Amino acid sequence: MHLATLASTLLFSGSFQHVHGSVAQTRLPGPKCTRTTVAILGGGMAGVTAAQTLANASITDFLILEYRDTLGGRVMHTEFGQDPNGDPYVIELGANWVQGLGSETTENPVWALTKKHALANTVSNYDSIRTYNETGYTDYSHVLGEYATARRKASLHAGHILTSNLQDMTARSGLALAGWRPRRDDMAAQAVEWWNWDWEGASAPETSSFVFGVAAENLTFNQFGAQNNLVMDKRGYSSIIRDEAATFLTPNDPRLWLNTQVTTIEHSGHGVVIRTADGSCVSAAYAIATFSVGVLQNHAVEFNPELPEWKRTAIEKFNMGTYTKIFLQFPHTFWPSDTEFFLYASPTTRGWYPVFQSLSNPGFLPGSHILFVTVVETQAYRVERQSDSQTKAEIMAVLREMFPDKTIPDPIAFTYPRWSSEPWAYGSYSNWPAGTTLEMHQNLRANVGRLWFAGEATSAQYFGFLHGALFEGREVGGSVAALLRDKCAKLNGDEREECGGRTHYGILHGTTPLGAYSATNGWEVNSTSIHA
């Protein structure tokens, strides 16, 4: 009997029909559940990679349950506007860049997939930038250099804090110690900081971990190189996920359940039962949940029993950033055609439509006359709650300030997503707040018995990056396969001594022992008063 089928048969009663080495699955009527060995919850990069890893280990008895009608998760595209032939362009609403390509020895696996599936992409030139304020073009490019100098110093400081086990701080504090202290009314400096920090982290320096915010970016770009390639492909960026899925899933494969909303997860030492919005039920020996931090924080899925306190605490500790790209197509290109990025410093509001990017340039969508502008966090939540017409009017006012000598027409196409209210995402990607430890993050990664977790948020090294989701899907898939095969998964070249799952920490202590709460440290209140 096939290994995966044997595991399922031992755990559950019922019979299965073999089809080409896998198990044909059908939804059972009434209260009965479809039985499988591994249920993978989510069909994004992490979920598909986990399934592929299982398949490569000859574990073919699995199901992928995906909320949407296609694979890809937060790698999502849509048709937009029209080209000269009347055909629509394709734009990316979610992940858009291959961030860090790597070398022959340390190639980014997302870049490997991009090459494998011939995904159209173009280098983003971050030096191709013009700076503007409410009076039009204003050259404050020297401020970009000032920030870069401080950032290099800050990176060294962050590395010292990490390697010396010193206390973390906010990115605001770390940058200030490196000499970057923009005044609140220095809007050029505020725009430059947004371009360099918020635009990457989808969170402000005040809410971001200095150590891990710097470390995550450095680990990606120092390891894989500084080049960022923007994906502009008619098939969509998610085609690399779908094409990889096609290497182990057949057309109309019964192991892929699209349009399936998970509502409840019942977990125990014997297995996992997943219930869905349409009344279906899946019984599995193991489950791999690839939900975003936003989904977990919004209690979009009920856990029964509720997750342990250490897990719930970790979920609430981390931030879910929102990164909203707003697309406009015009009748013609009125902005400088030799420039890719346009940085706007609002006279009153930090992060007010600060970065525009041209897609009309050679290598992208030439002649498309498409611009997109990005907002994050507070501004993203604001625009996602208001109407398209309100947002469009605000953007047009900004563009007319930036190019006062131009007659700017109204856009002929306009769109943007509402990531913060999407019930299968509730945001774009995760971010580490200041003071959060690696142990706390490990609790976010750790499994709860037979219920495992994967996704970009569970990657300590590459959180917020698509390759982080890939690495985590691969690792969790390998760990579950090892459990099913009664072997220990090999991670980072070291064989684990036990196969029970990922380590978690039931209790995490602070950095100040009780005895230090004393008059010496300015704490006059005694412990009796505290407990009272």
PyMOL commands that set and color helices and strands:
alter all, ss='L'
color gray80, all
select helices_A, chain A and resi 3-11+45-56+109-116+141-163+171-177+187-201+205-207+210-224+239-245+293-297+309-317+377-385+388-402+419-421+438-445+456-458+466-484+514-516+519-521+527-531
alter helices_A, ss='H'
color red, helices_A
select strands_A, chain A and resi 17-19+22-24+34-41+62-65+77-80+89-92+97-99+121-123+129-133+136-137+228-231+256-257+262-268+271-276+281-289+302-304+319-321+323-329+341-345+355-358+370-376+413-415+429-431+451-453+490-491+494-495
alter strands_A, ss='S'
color yellow, strands_A
deselect
rebuild
show_as cartoon
